[in-house]
Amino acid sequence: MKKLYFTPGPSQLYFTVEEHLKNALKEGVPSISHRSKDFQAIYSNTAEQLKELLNIPEGYHIVFTSSATEVWERIGQNLIERESFHFVNGAFSEKFQNVIENLGKSALKKQADEGSVVDVETVLIPESSELISITYNETSTGASHTQNDLSLIRESFEDQLIALDVVSITPSVEIDFSVVDTFYFSVQKCFGLPAGLGVWVFNEKCIQKAESLLNKGISIGSYHCIPELVKKSVVNQTPDTPNMLNIYLLGKVAEDMNKKGVQQIRQETNYKHALLQHTINESKYLSHFVEKEINRSKTTAVAITTIDSKLLIDALNKKGLVIGSGYGNFKASQIRIANFPTHSKEQIEMLSDQILSLNI
Ligand SMILES: *Cc1c(COP(=O)(O)O)cnc(C)c1O
């Protein structure tokens, strides 16, 4: 039986990927030179489609890495000389903070209670922190920040760099990226692509910061440092031989999403989110992990289970529906369900019906 994946990444592939993959192989995309005009056209198309889909402001550069995890390290090398500040809402935001510590820099943090986000209005951030890190959607807990949180931080900290993790949220929720200096995502979450490609977007302020570190004689890394990435990106190339197949597929999927209309995707996200909320309310096995409704993730529903989560997961698995377990320590006591653009209303309705009819 073909399974349907509602896991929060990797997840079900976007429904057009199979066809694009066939075309890519027919066109020889994995075999062309990454220095060819054909590849430059692919890079350019992907960047243009992303600019349109995400409404990326003028003056921001789009470059490719191997993953979001790589971007954490590159931000640490290029944008932080001594100190950063991290809003920690769960495992992913904490991993970023650890990366900065491992690079020998000071990574301050404000940690939220489990299943919530840090209240941005009460947090004190020292002026000495050069970069402030926020994870919009904490995939490990389903706790999500809001656009208002981003705007408040920007208003209070005009000079600092703000870095935003949008790995498991964009393009499903509208975000005004003009209030942050850099943001990034991997493609195996909301874009429904095979893993192994990260997208990193940053503005001129980031380029200046990297150059100022370089001028001070500080190492900012080698082939994937900002100056090298920018030098190549302006000619639609990459310093290394990149994941050309995935860059191609990302362009095609972003194009499909643009044709469908991002507003439509966001409306459907809201509808499916409401349905999943209802399912958690009604199921005798489930309750909400994130108490505050405004902070409940639109793309990653997380529920506490009254029985071992494995029993629920296995029961759904038998019906061909794959959902995620809790993250880390919550493995046995929670489930996580992805609500990504590839998941249709009908599929979420079916999942909801199956959850509500479970008898274990
Ligand atoms: C999955 C995830 C990451 C890491 O992505 P990789 O592709 O594994 O590097 C980072 N942040 C968040 C919020 C995630 O969900």
The ligand as an SDF file (V2000), in Angstrom:
LIG
                    3D

 15 15  0  0  0  0  0  0  0  0999 V2000
   14.1420   20.6370   10.1600 C   0  0  0  0  0  0  0  0  0  0  0  0
   14.5100   21.9160   10.7980 C   0  0  0  0  0  0  0  0  0  0  0  0
   15.8240   22.4210   10.7700 C   0  0  0  0  0  0  0  0  0  0  0  0
   16.9800   21.6440   10.1990 C   0  0  0  0  0  0  0  0  0  0  0  0
   16.8470   21.3830    8.8470 O   0  0  0  0  0  0  0  0  0  0  0  0
   17.9600   20.4550    8.1420 P   0  0  0  0  0  0  0  0  0  0  0  0
   17.4780   20.3390    6.7370 O   0  0  0  0  0  0  0  0  0  0  0  0
   17.9690   19.1660    8.8830 O   0  0  0  0  0  0  0  0  0  0  0  0
   19.2500   21.1600    8.2400 O   0  0  0  0  0  0  0  0  0  0  0  0
   16.0620   23.6500   11.3330 C   0  0  0  0  0  0  0  0  0  0  0  0
   15.0830   24.3760   11.9000 N   0  0  0  0  0  0  0  0  0  0  0  0
   13.8080   23.9250   11.9630 C   0  0  0  0  0  0  0  0  0  0  0  0
   12.7660   24.7640   12.6020 C   0  0  0  0  0  0  0  0  0  0  0  0
   13.4870   22.6910   11.4070 C   0  0  0  0  0  0  0  0  0  0  0  0
   12.2160   22.2490   11.4520 O   0  0  0  0  0  0  0  0  0  0  0  0
  1  2  1  0
  2  3  1  0
  2 14  2  0
  3  4  1  0
  3 10  2  0
  4  5  1  0
  5  6  1  0
  6  7  2  0
  6  8  1  0
  6  9  1  0
 10 11  1  0
 11 12  2  0
 12 13  1  0
 12 14  1  0
 14 15  1  0
M  END
$$$$
